Amino acid sequence: MTAKRIEIMDTTLRDGEQTSGVSFSSSEKLTIAKLLLEELKVDRIEIASARVSEGEFQAVKNVTEWAGKNGYIDAVEVLTFVDNGVSIDWMIEAGAKVQNLLTKGSLNHLTHQLKKTPSQHFKEILEVVSLAASKGIETNIYLEDWSNGMRNSKDYVFEFLEFLATQPLKRIMLPDTLGVLTPRESYLFIKEIKDKYPNLHFDFHAHNDYDLGVANAIEGLRAGADGLHLTVNGMGERAGNAPMSSTIAVINDFLPNLKIGVNEKVLYTVSKLVETFSGVMIPANKPVVGANVFTQTAGIHADGDNKNNLYFSELMPERFGRTRKYALGKASGKANIQKNLQELGLQLNDDDIKKVTQRIIELGDKKQVVTKEDLPYIISDVLDYTYEEKVKVESYVLTHSKGLRPSTTVSITINGKTFEENAQGDGQFDAFMNAIRTIFKKVHLILPDLIDYAVRIPPGSHSDALCETIITWKSPEKEFKTRGLDSDQTVSAIKATEKMLNIIIS
């Protein structure tokens, strides 16, 4: 049996941008659009709503100019409205070729929002679709609030579909606008429609208000849907849309009779870029793309990985361009420690591993975060083992005065040679980093990028409490974390940075 090809339409740049507080710049939209089509290889992208703003118009124009030159113009779609052709004129000026026309998929919306009869609505839609065709614009149609339409006004939905079946449409798009469907309803409603109109193309657009977005999307496909609308990181209004990453993984692993063109290995890269541009952080436990989802914490799991992959599943990190990690904390066992030591190229005997494991468990009980890069320091402390620090921050002066830029004077030793530098910055730590960066340029070394900076103080503590700073760094070779602990936040960050400097020198 030949596998059915499913279209994946990404609507991060339109529906995803409706996430509260999110607005992509024109250049960000273009960058994401390129990545979605060229690297992730989704079939289509919905990039904007017509008539929103001048900035939106320019963003669409930039994307369509690029898409036209690179053979993607038919994969770029814009949300439009039944507005006597105003949206069509906007599209033509912006260079777009495919409209996703928003219409009413429930009698409730039609009656109380538009205050029109079905025949009036259909007549206006006919005029817009005919105008679009005459202008060379391809039309897909959204049936807004379709899910409630199927629940409460099914006769209207099928009357509407009878009309649409006579129109020159490419796709009919069925949105669960309020995210109210159950998986069973998703299956039954779409199956009923596909049984009646087997030759029409139907997309399903799931929202995630009950955390059922992925389940509903999968049931929609099982019922015969021809396409899905997804967003990167599940972005979207309220609880968001069905998320791209986990939906794609489920299709690939559990629906063998379907095929998609999405490149799994790029999912994580795209997710991190959208996280950066949107400012909406990916939850650490988010399937496929979360920071912790390929991290084994319990020692028994790490031990099982060493013994015939006892905790193996199809959801392997390498599929998504990621690697398995083994957390260090109070649940760590000997196997976790060994896995991390192997990555650092260090070897300890069984007795020493037990001592180091006990110290890590003690730190975990105190809620301190322990990273792989902390291990040499812990070993040094526990075993009275001398860890060679090739870089040492000898001294520094931090100044912060009202009305003046913060500045720092730093003295550090690199492989026995001392360097001193002064720099300014937007804050004391920024000034410190600028001074260090200048010194490292002198020895022809480039510092990794700082991509995350987290500060933790124990709940209920006072202003003199120990402060833990965990900094995430990214170099061309790898991403890693270092930790510093001090009662002063800036000093704890400097301690974390000193560890980073030793790692890159090593």
C-alpha positions as CSV (number, residue, x, y, z in Angstrom):
1,M,0.0,0.0,0.0
2,T,1.4,3.4,-1.0
3,A,1.8,5.8,1.9
4,K,-0.4,8.9,1.7
5,R,1.5,12.2,1.5
6,I,0.5,14.7,4.2
7,E,1.0,18.4,3.7
8,I,2.5,20.3,6.7
9,M,1.7,24.0,6.9
10,D,3.5,26.0,9.5
11,T,1.7,29.0,10.8
12,T,4.2,30.3,13.4
13,L,4.6,33.6,11.6
14,R,0.8,34.2,11.5
15,D,-1.1,32.3,14.2
16,G,2.0,31.8,16.3
17,E,2.7,35.5,16.3
18,Q,-0.7,35.9,18.1
19,T,1.1,34.7,21.2
20,S,0.7,37.4,23.8
21,G,3.7,39.8,23.7
22,V,5.2,38.4,20.5
23,S,6.0,40.5,17.4
24,F,8.5,39.3,14.8
25,S,10.5,42.0,13.0
26,S,10.6,42.0,9.2
27,S,14.1,40.5,9.2
28,E,13.2,37.9,11.8
29,K,10.2,36.8,9.7
30,L,12.3,36.4,6.6
31,T,15.0,34.4,8.5
32,I,12.4,32.1,10.0
33,A,10.6,31.7,6.6
34,K,13.8,30.7,4.9
35,L,14.6,28.1,7.6
36,L,11.1,26.6,7.6
37,L,11.1,26.1,3.8
38,E,14.7,25.4,3.0
39,E,15.9,23.5,6.0
40,L,12.9,22.1,7.9
41,K,11.2,21.5,4.6
42,V,7.6,22.1,5.6
43,D,5.2,22.2,2.6
44,R,3.7,25.7,3.2
45,I,4.0,28.6,5.5
46,E,1.3,31.1,6.6
47,I,3.2,34.3,7.3
48,A,0.8,37.2,8.1
49,S,-2.7,38.6,8.1
50,A,-3.6,41.1,5.4
51,R,-4.2,44.8,6.3
52,V,-2.6,44.5,9.8
53,S,0.1,47.2,9.6
54,E,2.7,48.8,7.5
55,G,5.4,46.7,9.2
56,E,3.5,43.5,8.4
57,F,3.1,44.6,4.8
58,Q,6.9,45.2,4.5
59,A,7.6,41.8,6.1
60,V,5.4,40.0,3.7
61,K,6.9,41.8,0.7
62,N,10.4,40.8,1.9
63,V,9.4,37.2,2.2
64,T,7.5,37.1,-1.2
65,E,10.5,38.7,-3.0
66,W,12.8,36.0,-1.6
67,A,10.3,33.2,-2.2
68,G,9.7,34.4,-5.8
69,K,13.4,34.2,-6.6
70,N,13.8,30.8,-5.0
71,G,10.8,28.9,-6.2
72,Y,8.7,29.0,-3.0
73,I,6.1,31.7,-3.9
74,D,3.3,29.1,-4.1
75,A,4.2,27.9,-0.6
76,V,3.7,31.3,1.0
77,E,0.2,32.1,2.3
78,V,-1.6,35.1,3.8
79,L,-4.8,35.2,5.9
80,T,-7.4,37.4,4.2
81,F,-10.9,38.5,4.8
82,V,-14.3,38.8,3.1
83,D,-14.0,42.5,2.5
84,N,-15.0,43.3,-1.1
85,G,-11.5,42.7,-2.4
86,V,-9.5,45.0,0.0
87,S,-7.4,42.0,1.2
88,I,-6.8,40.9,-2.4
89,D,-5.4,44.4,-3.3
90,W,-3.2,44.2,-0.3
91,M,-1.9,40.8,-1.3
92,I,-1.2,41.9,-4.9
93,E,0.8,44.9,-3.7
94,A,2.7,42.7,-1.2
95,G,3.5,40.1,-3.9
96,A,1.6,37.1,-2.4
97,K,-0.1,34.5,-4.5
98,V,-2.1,32.4,-2.1
99,Q,-4.9,33.6,0.2
100,N,-6.3,31.8,3.2
101,L,-9.8,33.3,3.3
102,L,-11.4,33.5,6.7
103,T,-15.0,32.6,6.7
104,K,-17.6,31.5,9.3
105,G,-17.7,27.8,10.0
106,S,-20.5,27.9,12.6
107,L,-24.0,29.3,12.5
108,N,-23.4,31.0,15.9
109,H,-20.5,33.1,14.5
110,L,-22.3,33.9,11.3
111,T,-25.5,35.0,13.1
112,H,-24.1,36.9,16.0
113,Q,-20.8,38.3,14.6
114,L,-21.6,39.0,11.0
115,K,-25.4,39.2,11.4
116,K,-25.9,37.6,8.0
117,T,-27.7,34.6,6.5
118,P,-25.9,31.7,5.0
119,S,-26.9,32.7,1.5
120,Q,-25.6,36.3,2.0
121,H,-22.3,34.9,3.3
122,F,-21.9,32.5,0.5
123,K,-22.6,35.2,-2.1
124,E,-19.9,37.4,-0.7
125,I,-17.4,34.5,-0.6
126,L,-18.2,33.7,-4.2
127,E,-17.4,37.3,-5.2
128,V,-14.0,37.2,-3.3
129,V,-13.0,33.8,-4.7
130,S,-14.0,34.9,-8.3
131,L,-12.0,38.1,-7.9
132,A,-9.0,36.3,-6.6
133,A,-9.1,33.9,-9.5
134,S,-9.3,36.7,-12.0
135,K,-6.2,38.3,-10.4
136,G,-4.1,35.0,-10.4
137,I,-4.6,34.5,-6.6
138,E,-5.1,30.9,-5.4
139,T,-7.6,30.4,-2.6
140,N,-7.8,28.2,0.5
141,I,-10.7,28.7,2.9
142,Y,-10.8,28.7,6.7
143,L,-14.1,27.7,8.3
144,E,-13.6,29.7,11.5
145,D,-15.2,28.0,14.6
146,W,-15.8,24.8,12.5
147,S,-15.5,22.6,15.6
148,N,-18.4,24.3,17.3
149,G,-20.2,24.3,14.0
150,M,-20.0,20.5,13.8
151,R,-21.2,20.2,17.4
152,N,-24.1,22.7,17.3
153,S,-25.0,23.5,13.6
154,K,-23.9,20.6,11.5
155,D,-26.5,21.2,8.9
156,Y,-25.0,24.6,8.3
157,V,-21.5,23.2,8.0
158,F,-22.6,20.7,5.3
159,E,-24.7,23.3,3.5
160,F,-21.5,25.4,3.4
161,L,-19.4,22.5,2.2
162,E,-21.9,21.8,-0.6
163,F,-21.4,25.4,-1.8
164,L,-17.6,25.2,-1.4
165,A,-17.4,22.0,-3.5
166,T,-18.6,24.1,-6.5
167,Q,-15.8,26.7,-6.1
168,P,-12.2,26.8,-7.5
169,L,-10.5,26.2,-4.2
170,K,-7.2,24.4,-3.5
171,R,-7.9,23.5,0.2
172,I,-10.7,23.7,2.8
173,M,-9.2,24.3,6.3
174,L,-11.0,23.0,9.4
175,P,-9.9,24.9,12.5
176,D,-10.7,23.9,16.1
177,T,-10.6,27.7,16.8
178,L,-11.2,27.5,20.5
179,G,-9.3,24.2,21.1
180,V,-12.5,22.5,22.4
181,L,-12.4,19.1,20.6
182,T,-11.7,15.8,22.1
183,P,-9.6,13.3,20.0
184,R,-12.8,11.2,19.4
185,E,-14.7,14.2,18.1
186,S,-11.7,15.2,15.9
187,Y,-11.8,11.7,14.3
188,L,-15.5,11.5,13.9
189,F,-16.1,15.0,12.5
190,I,-13.3,14.8,9.9
191,K,-14.2,11.2,8.9
192,E,-17.8,12.3,8.3
193,I,-16.6,15.1,6.1
194,K,-14.0,13.0,4.2
195,D,-16.5,10.2,3.6
196,K,-18.8,12.7,2.0
197,Y,-16.2,14.6,0.0
198,P,-13.3,12.2,-0.6
199,N,-11.9,14.2,-3.5
200,L,-11.6,17.5,-1.6
201,H,-8.4,18.5,0.2
202,F,-9.0,19.2,3.9
203,D,-6.5,20.6,6.4
204,F,-6.9,20.3,10.1
205,H,-5.9,23.2,12.4
206,A,-5.8,22.2,16.1
207,H,-5.4,24.4,19.1
208,N,-4.1,23.2,22.5
209,D,-6.4,24.6,25.1
210,Y,-7.0,21.2,26.8
211,D,-3.4,20.1,25.9
212,L,-5.0,17.8,23.3
213,G,-3.5,19.5,20.2
214,V,-1.2,16.6,19.2
215,A,-3.8,13.9,20.0
216,N,-6.4,15.8,18.0
217,A,-4.1,16.3,15.1
218,I,-3.2,12.6,15.0
219,E,-6.8,11.6,15.1
220,G,-7.6,14.0,12.3
221,L,-5.0,12.3,10.2
222,R,-6.3,8.9,11.0
223,A,-9.7,10.1,9.9
224,G,-8.4,11.2,6.5
225,A,-7.2,14.8,6.8
226,D,-4.9,15.7,4.0
227,G,-2.9,18.4,5.8
228,L,-2.0,19.8,9.3
229,H,-1.4,23.3,10.5
230,L,1.4,23.4,13.2
231,T,3.5,26.0,14.9
232,V,7.1,25.9,16.2
233,N,7.1,25.4,20.0
234,G,3.3,25.3,19.9
235,M,3.1,29.1,19.8
236,G,-0.3,30.7,19.4
237,E,-3.1,32.5,21.1
238,R,-4.1,31.3,24.6
239,A,-2.5,27.8,25.1
240,G,-1.2,27.9,21.5
241,N,-1.5,25.5,18.6
242,A,-0.5,21.9,18.0
243,P,3.3,21.9,18.3
244,M,5.5,21.1,15.3
245,S,8.1,19.0,17.0
246,S,6.1,16.4,18.9
247,T,3.4,16.1,16.2
248,I,6.1,15.3,13.6
249,A,7.7,12.7,15.9
250,V,4.4,11.0,16.5
251,I,3.5,10.9,12.8
252,N,6.9,9.3,12.0
253,D,6.7,6.8,14.7
254,F,3.0,5.8,14.9
255,L,1.4,6.5,11.5
256,P,3.4,4.3,9.1
257,N,0.8,4.6,6.3
258,L,1.5,8.4,6.1
259,K,4.6,10.2,4.9
260,I,5.7,13.8,5.4
261,G,8.6,15.8,4.1
262,V,9.7,17.5,7.3
263,N,13.4,17.2,8.3
264,E,13.4,16.0,11.9
265,K,17.1,16.9,12.4
266,V,16.3,20.6,12.1
267,L,13.4,20.7,14.5
268,Y,15.6,21.7,17.5
269,T,17.5,24.3,15.6
270,V,14.3,26.0,14.4
271,S,12.8,25.8,17.9
272,K,15.8,27.5,19.5
273,L,15.8,30.3,16.8
274,V,12.1,30.9,17.3
275,E,12.6,30.9,21.1
276,T,15.3,33.6,20.6
277,F,13.3,35.8,18.3
278,S,10.0,35.5,20.2
279,G,11.4,35.7,23.7
280,V,9.1,32.9,24.7
281,M,11.2,30.3,26.5
282,I,10.8,26.6,25.7
283,P,9.8,24.7,28.8
284,A,12.6,22.4,30.0
285,N,10.2,19.4,29.8
286,K,8.7,20.1,26.4
287,P,8.9,16.9,24.3
288,V,11.6,16.7,21.7
289,V,13.0,20.3,22.1
290,G,13.0,20.9,25.9
291,A,16.4,21.1,27.6
292,N,15.7,18.1,29.9
293,V,13.9,15.7,27.7
294,F,17.0,13.7,26.7
295,T,18.6,13.9,30.1
296,Q,18.7,10.9,32.4
297,T,18.5,11.9,36.0
298,A,18.0,8.6,37.9
299,G,21.2,6.6,38.3
300,I,19.3,3.4,37.5
301,H,18.5,4.7,34.0
302,A,22.1,5.5,33.2
303,D,23.0,2.1,34.5
304,G,20.4,0.6,32.2
305,D,21.8,2.5,29.2
306,N,25.1,0.7,29.9
307,K,23.4,-2.7,30.1
308,N,21.9,-3.5,26.7
309,N,20.0,-0.2,26.4
310,L,17.3,-1.3,28.8
311,Y,15.7,2.2,28.7
312,F,15.8,2.5,24.9
313,S,12.9,4.0,22.9
314,E,12.4,5.2,19.4
315,L,12.5,8.8,20.6
316,M,16.3,9.0,20.3
317,P,18.0,12.4,20.6
318,E,20.2,11.9,17.5
319,R,17.1,12.0,15.4
320,F,16.7,15.7,16.3
321,G,20.4,16.6,16.2
322,R,20.7,16.3,20.0
323,T,22.6,14.0,22.4
324,R,21.8,12.1,25.6
325,K,22.9,13.7,28.8
326,Y,23.2,12.4,32.3
327,A,22.2,14.8,35.1
328,L,24.2,15.2,38.3
329,G,22.3,15.6,41.5
330,K,20.8,13.9,44.5
331,A,19.3,11.1,42.3
332,S,22.7,10.4,40.6
333,G,24.2,7.1,40.8
334,K,27.6,5.7,39.9
335,A,26.6,5.2,36.3
336,N,25.7,8.9,35.9
337,I,29.1,9.9,37.2
338,Q,30.9,7.5,35.0
339,K,29.0,8.7,31.9
340,N,30.1,12.3,32.6
341,L,33.7,11.3,33.5
342,Q,34.0,9.5,30.2
343,E,32.9,12.7,28.3
344,L,35.6,14.6,30.2
345,G,38.2,12.0,29.6
346,L,38.7,11.4,33.3
347,Q,39.0,8.0,35.1
348,L,38.5,7.2,38.8
349,N,38.6,3.9,40.7
350,D,35.4,2.6,42.3
351,D,36.2,3.9,45.8
352,D,36.8,7.4,44.5
353,I,33.7,7.4,42.3
354,K,31.7,6.5,45.5
355,K,33.1,9.5,47.3
356,V,32.4,11.9,44.4
357,T,28.9,10.5,44.1
358,Q,28.2,11.1,47.7
359,R,29.4,14.7,47.5
360,I,27.2,15.3,44.4
361,I,24.2,13.9,46.3
362,E,24.9,16.2,49.2
363,L,25.0,19.2,46.8
364,G,21.8,18.1,45.2
365,D,20.1,17.9,48.7
366,K,21.1,21.6,49.1
367,K,19.3,22.3,45.7
368,Q,22.6,23.3,44.1
369,V,22.9,22.6,40.4
370,V,25.8,20.4,39.4
371,T,27.1,20.4,35.8
372,K,29.5,18.1,34.1
373,E,32.0,20.9,34.0
374,D,31.9,21.1,37.8
375,L,33.3,17.5,38.2
376,P,37.0,18.3,38.1
377,Y,36.5,20.9,40.9
378,I,34.4,18.4,43.0
379,I,37.0,15.7,42.4
380,S,39.7,18.1,43.5
381,D,37.8,19.0,46.7
382,V,36.8,15.4,47.7
383,L,39.9,13.6,46.8
384,D,42.5,16.2,47.5
385,Y,43.4,16.0,43.9
386,T,45.2,18.9,42.3
387,Y,43.2,20.2,39.3
388,E,45.4,22.3,37.1
389,E,43.8,25.7,36.5
390,K,45.4,27.1,33.3
391,V,43.4,30.3,33.7
392,K,43.0,32.1,37.0
393,V,41.3,35.4,37.7
394,E,43.8,37.0,40.1
395,S,42.0,40.2,40.9
396,Y,39.4,42.7,39.7
397,V,37.9,46.0,40.5
398,L,34.2,46.6,39.7
399,T,32.8,50.1,39.7
400,H,29.3,51.3,39.3
401,S,28.4,55.0,39.7
402,K,25.2,56.8,38.9
403,G,25.4,58.6,35.6
404,L,28.6,56.7,34.5
405,R,29.0,53.5,32.6
406,P,30.1,50.5,34.8
407,S,33.8,49.6,34.4
408,T,36.1,46.8,35.4
409,T,39.8,46.4,35.7
410,V,40.8,42.7,35.6
411,S,44.1,40.8,36.1
412,I,44.2,37.2,35.0
413,T,46.9,34.6,34.5
414,I,46.8,32.4,31.4
415,N,49.3,29.5,31.4
416,G,51.5,31.4,33.9
417,K,51.5,34.7,32.0
418,T,49.6,37.6,33.6
419,F,47.4,40.1,31.7
420,E,45.6,43.2,32.8
421,E,42.8,45.0,31.0
422,N,40.2,47.7,31.7
423,A,36.8,47.9,30.0
424,Q,33.4,49.4,30.3
425,G,30.0,47.8,29.7
426,D,26.3,48.0,30.2
427,G,26.7,46.4,33.6
428,Q,29.5,45.2,35.9
429,F,29.5,41.7,34.5
430,D,29.3,43.0,30.9
431,A,32.3,45.2,31.6
432,F,34.2,42.2,33.1
433,M,33.4,40.1,30.0
434,N,34.5,42.9,27.7
435,A,37.9,43.0,29.5
436,I,38.3,39.3,29.3
437,R,37.3,39.2,25.7
438,T,40.1,41.8,24.9
439,I,42.7,39.7,26.8
440,F,41.7,36.5,25.0
441,K,42.0,38.2,21.6
442,K,45.6,38.9,22.5
443,V,46.3,35.2,22.9
444,H,44.2,34.4,19.7
445,L,41.3,32.7,21.5
446,I,37.6,33.5,20.9
447,L,35.2,33.3,23.8
448,P,32.0,31.2,23.4
449,D,28.7,33.1,23.2
450,L,26.7,33.5,26.5
451,I,23.2,32.2,25.6
452,D,21.6,31.9,29.0
453,Y,22.2,33.3,32.5
454,A,20.2,32.1,35.4
455,V,20.5,33.2,39.1
456,R,19.1,31.1,42.0
457,I,18.7,32.1,45.6
458,P,17.2,29.7,48.1
459,P,13.5,30.5,48.8
460,G,13.1,32.5,52.1
461,S,16.7,33.7,52.1
462,H,17.8,37.2,53.0
463,S,20.0,39.6,51.1
464,D,23.2,37.9,52.4
465,A,22.2,34.5,51.0
466,L,24.5,32.4,48.8
467,C,23.7,33.1,45.2
468,E,24.1,30.4,42.5
469,T,24.7,31.6,38.9
470,I,24.4,29.1,36.1
471,I,25.6,30.3,32.7
472,T,25.1,28.5,29.4
473,W,27.8,29.0,26.8
474,K,27.8,28.0,23.1
475,S,30.9,27.6,21.0
476,P,31.0,26.2,17.4
477,E,31.8,22.8,18.9
478,K,29.4,22.4,21.8
479,E,27.0,24.0,24.3
480,F,27.8,23.7,28.0
481,K,27.1,25.2,31.4
482,T,29.2,26.4,34.3
483,R,28.2,27.3,37.8
484,G,29.4,29.8,40.4
485,L,28.5,30.2,44.0
486,D,29.0,33.3,46.1
487,S,27.0,35.7,48.3
488,D,27.6,38.4,45.6
489,Q,25.7,37.8,42.3
490,T,28.4,39.4,40.1
491,V,31.2,37.4,41.9
492,S,29.3,34.2,41.5
493,A,29.0,34.9,37.7
494,I,32.7,35.6,37.6
495,K,33.4,32.3,39.2
496,A,31.2,30.5,36.6
497,T,33.1,32.4,33.9
498,E,36.5,31.4,35.3
499,K,35.4,27.8,34.9
500,M,34.4,28.4,31.3
501,L,37.8,30.0,30.6
502,N,39.6,26.9,31.8
503,I,37.3,24.6,29.8
504,I,38.1,26.4,26.5
505,I,41.8,26.6,27.2
506,S,41.8,22.9,27.9
